[in-house]
């Protein structure tokens, strides 16, 4: 899939093959039940406890080990539950609804450059979303689920 010409520099950056950056310093305890989907996602990507998800080296894309993510994150129950769903397909739908785009051009190139930094056990997927950046939680206010346009309500 080609990106718009205005996003050419992003395309160039995203298609280079550099390893995932795993050195995170974020360690704050979080009450996930009070957070929005983007906030929950950002907190788990920032927390090195989770091995199934991480930032791409530039901190502009997230990389998900699909099988491990399902087991490590989505299968949690009770007080340990992070997301409302336990199904990967529903989680991906939430990503799409919040504007995350799957970046296919990086997926095939990750294995040789990133296997030593993330313990991938299965298919890995890469997602990009403007304003979703490593070490920038203040940008999360811009990552919203779009709402359908309200009808005009005018009677003819």
Backbone as ProteinMPNN parsed JSONL, in Angstrom:
{"seq_chain_A": "XXXXXXXXXXXXXXXXXXXXXXXXXXXXXXXXXXXXXXXXXXXXXXXXXXXXXXXXXXXXXXXXXXXXXXXXXXXXXXXXXXXXXXXXXXXXXXXXXXXXXXXXXXXXXXXXXXXXXXXXXXXXXXXXXXXXXXXXXXXXXXXXXXXXXXXXXXXX", "coords_chain_A": {"N_chain_A": [[0.837, -1.178, 0.0], [0.652, 2.127, -0.913], [1.738, 5.218, 0.462], [0.496, 8.549, 0.957], [1.845, 11.322, -0.88], [2.508, 13.433, 0.784], [3.227, 12.153, 3.036], [5.654, 11.062, 2.582], [8.224, 11.176, 3.817], [7.72, 9.812, 6.182], [7.191, 7.264, 5.158], [9.685, 6.558, 4.159], [11.163, 6.483, 6.543], [9.799, 4.46, 7.943], [10.23, 2.162, 6.427], [12.852, 1.431, 6.644], [15.192, -0.892, 8.062], [15.702, -1.281, 11.151], [16.54, -2.312, 14.499], [14.214, -3.099, 17.203], [13.589, -0.889, 19.842], [14.155, -1.607, 23.113], [14.75, -0.591, 25.575], [13.271, 0.602, 28.133], [12.136, 2.975, 30.48], [9.937, 3.335, 31.937], [7.985, 2.739, 34.78], [5.812, 3.061, 36.406], [3.044, 2.208, 38.495], [-0.16, 1.294, 37.338], [-3.646, 1.91, 37.168], [-5.552, 0.177, 35.274], [-8.275, 0.04, 34.809], [-9.382, 2.555, 34.747], [-8.531, 3.823, 32.487], [-8.443, 4.92, 29.012], [-8.658, 3.142, 25.844], [-6.356, 3.844, 24.124], [-4.621, 4.874, 26.119], [-4.246, 2.66, 27.824], [-2.968, 0.918, 26.022], [-0.637, 2.394, 25.419], [0.609, 2.424, 27.952], [1.168, -0.332, 28.372], [2.933, -0.811, 26.275], [5.026, 0.844, 26.937], [5.938, -0.361, 29.246], [8.361, -2.57, 30.24], [7.843, -5.051, 31.252], [6.061, -6.536, 29.775], [6.453, -8.817, 27.247], [5.418, -9.307, 24.778], [4.877, -7.146, 23.211], [6.182, -4.157, 21.816], [8.092, -1.133, 21.199], [8.999, 0.057, 17.964], [12.302, 0.833, 16.865], [12.423, 3.68, 16.493], [10.381, 4.589, 18.031], [7.894, 5.163, 16.986], [6.204, 3.3, 15.971], [4.363, 0.369, 16.905], [5.144, -3.002, 17.739], [3.762, -6.134, 17.599], [3.725, -9.357, 18.913], [1.677, -11.642, 17.898], [0.6, -14.196, 18.838], [1.82, -14.512, 21.391], [0.986, -12.123, 22.585], [-1.781, -12.531, 22.773], [-1.81, -14.591, 24.67], [-0.362, -13.459, 26.833], [-1.471, -10.891, 27.406], [-4.242, -10.542, 26.505], [-5.533, -12.754, 27.586], [-5.824, -12.344, 30.275], [-7.643, -12.233, 33.359], [-10.189, -11.05, 35.663], [-8.98, -8.867, 38.201], [-6.557, -8.502, 36.978], [-7.055, -8.078, 34.341], [-6.669, -6.219, 31.366], [-7.587, -5.141, 28.838], [-10.931, -4.875, 27.487], [-11.621, -6.967, 25.856], [-10.964, -10.433, 25.049], [-10.217, -11.486, 22.751], [-8.225, -11.63, 19.905], [-8.934, -10.671, 17.352], [-10.949, -8.784, 17.943], [-9.435, -6.985, 19.435], [-7.705, -6.027, 17.445], [-9.594, -4.738, 15.903], [-10.249, -2.619, 17.61], [-7.787, -1.275, 17.548], [-7.827, -0.44, 14.842], [-10.16, 1.167, 14.877], [-9.256, 3.263, 16.409], [-7.538, 4.535, 14.763], [-5.083, 3.315, 14.145], [-2.767, 2.032, 11.834], [-1.922, -0.794, 9.977], [1.336, -1.674, 9.188], [2.61, -3.084, 6.614], [4.995, -3.189, 5.209], [7.128, -3.373, 6.959], [6.903, -5.756, 8.36], [7.953, -8.23, 7.23], [10.643, -7.714, 7.383], [11.429, -7.645, 9.985], [12.225, -9.956, 11.337], [14.996, -10.733, 10.988], [16.309, -8.534, 12.067], [15.297, -8.04, 14.593], [14.817, -10.273, 16.193], [16.533, -10.971, 18.253], [16.003, -9.069, 20.146], [13.312, -9.04, 20.832], [11.299, -11.616, 22.014], [9.98, -13.282, 19.835], [7.38, -15.527, 19.118], [5.587, -16.156, 17.241], [3.597, -14.967, 14.493], [4.273, -11.593, 13.747], [3.127, -8.262, 14.02], [3.001, -4.915, 12.804], [2.139, -1.668, 13.787], [1.12, 1.661, 13.128], [0.436, 4.912, 14.351], [-0.262, 8.246, 14.175], [0.697, 10.593, 16.628], [0.974, 8.676, 18.583], [3.43, 7.949, 20.469], [6.619, 6.923, 21.718], [7.514, 7.687, 25.044], [5.92, 9.969, 25.149], [3.305, 10.643, 26.55], [1.554, 12.761, 26.68], [0.61, 13.254, 24.151], [-1.432, 11.504, 23.724], [-3.993, 12.512, 23.982], [-4.767, 13.215, 21.493], [-5.285, 10.88, 20.217], [-7.962, 9.473, 19.379], [-11.072, 7.742, 19.179], [-12.844, 7.998, 16.265], [-15.988, 9.575, 15.914], [-19.147, 8.979, 14.341], [-20.468, 11.355, 12.027], [-22.934, 13.533, 13.174], [-26.391, 13.545, 12.329], [-27.901, 16.165, 10.427], [-30.333, 17.021, 11.366], [-32.181, 18.741, 10.398], [-35.31, 19.665, 9.204], [-36.892, 19.323, 6.115]], "CA_chain_A": [[0.0, 0.0, 0.0], [1.43, 3.365, -1.021], [1.321, 6.317, 1.319], [0.348, 9.818, 0.251], [3.107, 12.028, -1.104], [2.801, 14.279, 1.947], [3.762, 11.316, 4.089], [6.816, 10.407, 2.002], [9.312, 11.022, 4.771], [7.313, 8.741, 7.094], [7.361, 6.002, 4.423], [11.106, 6.277, 4.128], [11.557, 6.136, 7.896], [9.184, 3.212, 8.354], [10.671, 1.005, 5.662], [14.217, 1.064, 6.986], [15.166, -2.054, 8.944], [16.503, -1.147, 12.352], [15.941, -3.118, 15.563], [13.27, -2.556, 18.169], [14.192, -0.335, 21.043], [13.527, -2.248, 24.258], [15.188, 0.023, 26.823], [12.208, 1.473, 28.642], [12.357, 3.371, 31.861], [8.63, 3.535, 32.545], [7.721, 1.693, 35.762], [4.713, 3.501, 37.255], [1.894, 1.317, 38.632], [-1.284, 1.888, 36.634], [-4.972, 1.327, 37.341], [-6.022, 0.087, 33.897], [-9.738, 0.145, 34.71], [-9.784, 3.958, 34.585], [-7.887, 4.382, 31.304], [-9.004, 4.694, 27.684], [-7.911, 2.15, 25.07], [-4.999, 4.307, 23.78], [-3.809, 4.997, 27.327], [-3.879, 1.297, 28.234], [-1.99, 0.419, 25.059], [0.623, 3.117, 25.608], [1.227, 1.971, 29.203], [1.77, -1.666, 28.257], [4.08, -0.737, 25.365], [6.097, 1.505, 27.697], [6.359, -1.194, 30.381], [9.172, -3.682, 29.74], [7.35, -6.314, 31.812], [5.347, -7.26, 28.732], [7.39, -9.256, 26.211], [4.707, -9.542, 23.523], [4.644, -5.886, 22.519], [7.281, -3.213, 22.022], [8.252, -0.033, 20.247], [10.019, 0.003, 16.928], [13.445, 1.617, 17.334], [12.199, 5.126, 16.507], [9.304, 4.929, 18.952], [6.741, 5.656, 16.245], [5.374, 2.139, 15.633], [4.393, -0.719, 17.878], [5.296, -4.327, 17.154], [3.022, -7.086, 18.435], [3.818, -10.788, 18.677], [0.248, -11.936, 17.986], [0.309, -15.352, 19.7], [2.25, -14.209, 22.755], [0.122, -11.053, 23.077], [-3.046, -13.158, 23.16], [-1.595, -15.342, 25.904], [0.169, -12.62, 27.909], [-2.289, -9.713, 27.691], [-5.68, -10.697, 26.3], [-6.096, -13.854, 28.38], [-5.924, -11.953, 31.683], [-8.998, -12.194, 33.905], [-10.362, -10.408, 36.969], [-8.278, -7.603, 38.45], [-5.393, -8.416, 36.089], [-7.53, -7.813, 32.988], [-6.278, -4.897, 30.873], [-8.537, -4.724, 27.812], [-12.254, -5.467, 27.646], [-11.743, -8.162, 25.028], [-9.96, -11.488, 25.167], [-10.11, -11.999, 21.382], [-7.286, -10.818, 19.128], [-9.648, -10.005, 16.261], [-11.611, -7.615, 18.532], [-8.369, -6.045, 19.792], [-7.274, -5.386, 16.197], [-10.669, -3.818, 15.522], [-10.054, -1.421, 18.432], [-6.65, -0.554, 16.964], [-8.298, 0.208, 13.614], [-11.111, 2.221, 15.221], [-8.506, 4.373, 16.987], [-6.674, 5.125, 13.742], [-3.822, 2.609, 13.924], [-2.656, 1.425, 10.513], [-0.966, -1.889, 9.902], [2.429, -1.362, 8.276], [3.038, -4.372, 6.065], [6.342, -3.103, 4.651], [8.125, -3.685, 7.985], [6.708, -7.067, 8.968], [8.874, -9.231, 6.725], [12.022, -7.315, 7.64], [11.705, -7.601, 11.411], [12.78, -11.185, 11.881], [16.447, -10.751, 11.045], [16.866, -7.415, 12.818], [14.702, -7.852, 15.909], [14.566, -11.509, 16.924], [17.323, -11.011, 19.473], [15.538, -8.08, 21.099], [11.979, -9.436, 21.285], [11.186, -13.054, 21.94], [8.831, -13.597, 19.0], [7.04, -16.938, 19.017], [4.625, -16.333, 16.158], [3.452, -13.841, 13.582], [4.383, -10.272, 14.354], [2.455, -7.224, 13.257], [3.484, -3.57, 13.096], [1.078, -0.673, 13.672], [1.515, 3.066, 13.234], [-0.621, 5.894, 14.606], [0.252, 9.566, 14.504], [0.513, 11.003, 18.024], [1.237, 7.57, 19.515], [4.886, 7.99, 20.468], [7.346, 6.527, 22.927], [7.866, 8.735, 26.006], [5.093, 11.168, 24.966], [1.906, 10.367, 26.914], [0.73, 13.962, 26.493], [0.044, 13.22, 22.806], [-2.555, 10.568, 23.681], [-5.268, 13.237, 23.883], [-5.081, 13.308, 20.065], [-5.598, 9.537, 19.716], [-9.357, 9.262, 19.758], [-11.923, 6.978, 18.28], [-13.713, 8.957, 15.579], [-17.432, 9.354, 16.039], [-19.828, 9.307, 13.089], [-21.041, 12.701, 11.965], [-24.339, 13.577, 13.571], [-27.269, 14.008, 11.251], [-28.135, 17.614, 10.545], [-31.54, 17.234, 12.168], [-33.019, 19.766, 9.783], [-36.476, 19.171, 8.469], [-37.055, 20.069, 4.856]], "C_chain_A": [[0.884, 1.245, 0.0], [0.859, 4.417, -0.088], [1.214, 7.568, 0.469], [1.698, 10.502, 0.124], [3.492, 12.884, 0.084], [3.389, 13.48, 3.095], [5.023, 10.599, 3.628], [7.943, 10.201, 2.979], [8.989, 9.94, 5.796], [7.53, 7.384, 6.441], [8.818, 5.599, 4.438], [11.591, 5.822, 5.494], [11.054, 4.76, 8.28], [9.749, 2.001, 7.634], [12.127, 0.638, 5.91], [14.169, -0.063, 8.006], [16.158, -1.878, 10.09], [15.807, -1.882, 13.49], [14.989, -2.347, 16.464], [14.027, -2.012, 19.363], [13.458, -0.905, 22.244], [13.925, -1.605, 25.576], [14.153, 1.042, 27.276], [12.501, 1.802, 30.099], [11.052, 3.532, 32.612], [8.327, 2.419, 33.529], [6.569, 2.042, 36.702], [3.587, 2.456, 37.296], [0.671, 2.026, 38.068], [-2.568, 1.15, 36.975], [-5.628, 1.316, 35.964], [-7.521, 0.298, 33.765], [-10.216, 1.576, 34.472], [-9.277, 4.584, 33.288], [-8.656, 4.086, 30.019], [-8.161, 3.638, 26.965], [-6.508, 2.644, 24.696], [-4.083, 4.436, 24.995], [-3.346, 3.628, 27.822], [-2.775, 0.763, 27.333], [-0.639, 1.087, 25.267], [1.35, 2.627, 26.871], [1.836, 0.578, 29.072], [2.961, -1.673, 27.301], [5.278, -0.113, 26.092], [6.674, 0.624, 28.802], [7.099, -2.431, 29.885], [8.78, -5.029, 30.327], [6.711, -7.174, 30.729], [6.28, -7.557, 27.567], [6.741, -9.386, 24.84], [4.504, -8.288, 22.685], [5.798, -4.928, 22.807], [7.262, -2.121, 20.967], [9.242, -0.423, 19.174], [11.119, 0.954, 17.388], [13.162, 3.105, 17.438], [11.088, 5.546, 17.451], [8.067, 5.47, 18.273], [5.785, 4.542, 15.837], [5.429, 1.152, 16.782], [4.467, -2.035, 17.132], [4.659, -5.312, 18.122], [3.305, -8.503, 17.975], [2.411, -11.321, 18.945], [-0.07, -13.06, 18.974], [0.653, -15.059, 21.16], [1.376, -13.118, 23.373], [-1.222, -11.615, 23.54], [-2.91, -13.882, 24.487], [-1.217, -14.436, 27.084], [-0.779, -11.495, 28.333], [-3.787, -10.008, 27.621], [-6.31, -11.8, 27.143], [-6.255, -13.512, 29.866], [-7.379, -11.824, 32.12], [-9.015, -11.434, 35.229], [-9.634, -9.083, 37.073], [-7.069, -7.411, 37.541], [-5.767, -8.065, 34.649], [-7.182, -6.377, 32.584], [-7.311, -4.371, 29.886], [-9.862, -5.453, 28.013], [-12.416, -6.765, 26.88], [-10.664, -9.187, 25.351], [-9.693, -12.113, 23.797], [-9.229, -11.065, 20.556], [-7.98, -10.059, 18.004], [-10.34, -8.735, 16.768], [-10.589, -6.554, 18.939], [-7.892, -5.296, 18.54], [-8.338, -4.406, 15.701], [-10.553, -2.523, 16.317], [-8.871, -0.598, 17.915], [-7.105, 0.234, 15.733], [-9.255, 1.355, 13.91], [-10.427, 3.454, 15.818], [-7.452, 4.922, 16.028], [-5.334, 4.458, 13.524], [-3.869, 1.937, 12.559], [-1.591, 0.337, 10.551], [0.07, -1.555, 8.836], [3.015, -2.684, 7.775], [4.483, -4.35, 5.586], [7.425, -3.439, 5.673], [8.041, -5.121, 8.474], [7.715, -8.113, 8.514], [10.328, -8.95, 7.061], [12.396, -7.374, 9.117], [12.468, -8.81, 11.914], [14.29, -11.133, 12.033], [17.013, -9.641, 11.93], [16.397, -7.359, 14.266], [14.539, -9.121, 16.736], [15.352, -11.564, 18.231], [16.805, -10.042, 20.531], [14.124, -8.331, 21.596], [11.866, -10.93, 21.073], [9.93, -13.438, 21.156], [8.621, -15.1, 18.939], [6.125, -17.195, 17.834], [4.649, -15.119, 15.247], [3.559, -12.521, 14.337], [3.746, -9.252, 13.428], [2.926, -5.865, 13.739], [2.343, -2.59, 12.845], [1.643, 0.721, 13.904], [0.276, 3.915, 13.502], [0.046, 7.205, 14.941], [-0.13, 9.91, 15.934], [0.669, 9.861, 19.025], [2.739, 7.349, 19.487], [5.469, 7.554, 21.806], [7.692, 7.786, 23.73], [7.077, 10.031, 25.83], [3.624, 10.891, 25.286], [0.993, 11.568, 26.705], [0.073, 13.993, 25.112], [-1.192, 12.325, 22.709], [-3.91, 11.26, 23.601], [-5.707, 13.376, 22.426], [-5.458, 11.957, 19.455], [-6.987, 9.173, 20.211], [-10.059, 8.402, 18.727], [-12.849, 7.966, 17.592], [-15.185, 8.579, 15.746], [-18.097, 9.715, 14.715], [-20.415, 10.696, 13.154], [-22.512, 12.631, 12.333], [-25.18, 14.055, 12.398], [-27.614, 15.467, 11.495], [-29.379, 17.932, 11.361], [-32.468, 18.281, 11.588], [-34.173, 19.104, 9.045], [-36.638, 20.004, 7.222], [-38.444, 20.559, 4.698]], "O_chain_A": [[1.771, 1.377, 0.843], [-0.352, 4.492, 0.121], [1.782, 7.634, -0.621], [2.592, 10.277, 0.941], [4.678, 13.048, 0.368], [3.978, 14.044, 4.017], [5.417, 9.607, 4.242], [8.569, 9.141, 2.974], [9.888, 9.224, 6.237], [8.002, 6.452, 7.092], [9.152, 4.443, 4.698], [12.358, 4.863, 5.587], [11.789, 3.973, 8.877], [9.745, 0.904, 8.193], [12.586, -0.391, 5.415], [13.192, -0.175, 8.746], [17.315, -2.286, 9.992], [14.59, -2.057, 13.445], [14.969, -1.116, 16.479], [14.993, -2.615, 19.83], [12.251, -0.703, 22.379], [13.46, -2.055, 26.624], [14.168, 2.197, 26.851], [13.049, 0.987, 30.841], [11.059, 3.834, 33.805], [8.402, 1.248, 33.155], [6.38, 1.36, 37.71], [3.222, 1.889, 36.266], [0.484, 3.222, 38.292], [-2.586, -0.077, 37.062], [-6.192, 2.322, 35.533], [-7.991, 0.699, 32.7], [-11.349, 1.779, 34.035], [-9.56, 5.75, 33.015], [-9.421, 3.124, 29.947], [-7.076, 3.284, 27.427], [-5.541, 1.92, 24.931], [-2.892, 4.136, 24.904], [-2.185, 3.46, 28.195], [-1.776, 0.225, 27.809], [0.391, 0.413, 25.288], [2.566, 2.438, 26.854], [2.916, 0.33, 29.608], [3.897, -2.45, 27.486], [6.419, -0.518, 25.869], [7.799, 0.854, 29.245], [6.517, -3.256, 29.181], [9.337, -6.053, 29.932], [6.81, -8.4, 30.765], [6.835, -6.637, 26.966], [7.44, -9.558, 23.841], [4.007, -8.369, 21.561], [6.324, -4.899, 23.92], [6.522, -2.182, 19.986], [10.205, -1.143, 19.434], [10.866, 1.809, 18.237], [13.618, 3.744, 18.387], [10.872, 6.741, 17.655], [7.268, 6.163, 18.903], [4.668, 4.818, 15.401], [6.403, 1.1, 17.534], [3.927, -2.173, 16.034], [4.974, -5.324, 19.312], [3.149, -8.824, 16.797], [2.003, -11.436, 20.101], [-0.917, -12.891, 19.851], [-0.144, -15.333, 22.057], [1.058, -13.182, 24.561], [-1.738, -11.214, 24.584], [-3.797, -13.797, 25.337], [-1.699, -14.631, 28.199], [-0.868, -11.188, 29.522], [-4.516, -9.749, 28.578], [-7.516, -11.772, 27.386], [-6.774, -14.325, 30.631], [-8.233, -11.368, 31.359], [-7.969, -11.208, 35.836], [-9.667, -8.271, 36.148], [-6.605, -6.287, 37.352], [-4.89, -7.787, 33.83], [-7.374, -5.44, 33.359], [-7.852, -3.28, 30.072], [-9.909, -6.516, 28.632], [-13.269, -7.583, 27.226], [-9.595, -8.849, 25.858], [-9.026, -13.143, 23.695], [-9.461, -9.857, 20.514], [-7.636, -8.907, 17.738], [-10.317, -7.711, 16.084], [-10.848, -5.358, 18.803], [-7.698, -4.081, 18.574], [-8.007, -3.361, 15.141], [-10.738, -1.44, 15.761], [-8.944, 0.629, 17.852], [-6.808, 1.421, 15.599], [-9.177, 2.404, 13.271], [-10.961, 4.561, 15.74], [-6.576, 5.685, 16.434], [-4.51, 4.987, 12.779], [-4.88, 1.35, 12.176], [-0.501, 0.532, 11.089], [-0.281, -1.194, 7.712], [3.825, -3.311, 8.457], [5.135, -5.393, 5.559], [8.547, -3.763, 5.281], [9.038, -5.654, 8.963], [8.279, -8.819, 9.35], [11.158, -9.858, 7.027], [13.559, -7.173, 9.467], [13.278, -8.69, 12.833], [14.813, -11.456, 13.099], [18.098, -9.801, 12.489], [17.03, -6.698, 15.089], [14.148, -9.033, 17.9], [14.883, -12.143, 19.211], [17.141, -10.187, 21.706], [13.769, -7.876, 22.683], [12.3, -11.447, 20.043], [8.936, -13.868, 21.741], [9.568, -15.859, 18.733], [5.912, -18.349, 17.462], [5.607, -14.346, 15.239], [3.003, -12.361, 15.424], [3.82, -9.371, 12.205], [3.213, -5.675, 14.921], [1.663, -2.665, 11.821], [2.513, 0.934, 14.749], [-0.794, 3.664, 12.948], [0.835, 7.282, 15.883], [-1.211, 9.531, 16.387], [0.504, 10.084, 20.224], [3.265, 6.66, 18.612], [4.891, 7.784, 22.869], [8.106, 8.804, 23.175], [7.506, 11.083, 26.305], [2.786, 10.903, 24.385], [-0.219, 11.405, 26.567], [-0.923, 14.691, 24.924], [-1.921, 12.383, 21.718], [-4.887, 10.637, 23.185], [-6.881, 13.626, 22.152], [-5.899, 11.895, 18.307], [-7.161, 8.64, 21.307], [-9.676, 8.353, 17.558], [-13.571, 8.701, 18.266], [-15.552, 7.404, 15.718], [-17.665, 10.649, 14.039], [-20.815, 11.159, 14.222], [-23.243, 11.764, 11.853], [-24.736, 14.863, 11.583], [-27.615, 15.938, 12.633], [-29.468, 18.994, 11.976], [-33.445, 18.666, 12.23], [-33.999, 18.101, 8.353], [-36.537, 21.23, 7.257], [-38.761, 21.205, 3.7]]}, "name": "protein", "num_of_chains": 1, "seq": "XXXXXXXXXXXXXXXXXXXXXXXXXXXXXXXXXXXXXXXXXXXXXXXXXXXXXXXXXXXXXXXXXXXXXXXXXXXXXXXXXXXXXXXXXXXXXXXXXXXXXXXXXXXXXXXXXXXXXXXXXXXXXXXXXXXXXXXXXXXXXXXXXXXXXXXXXXXX"}
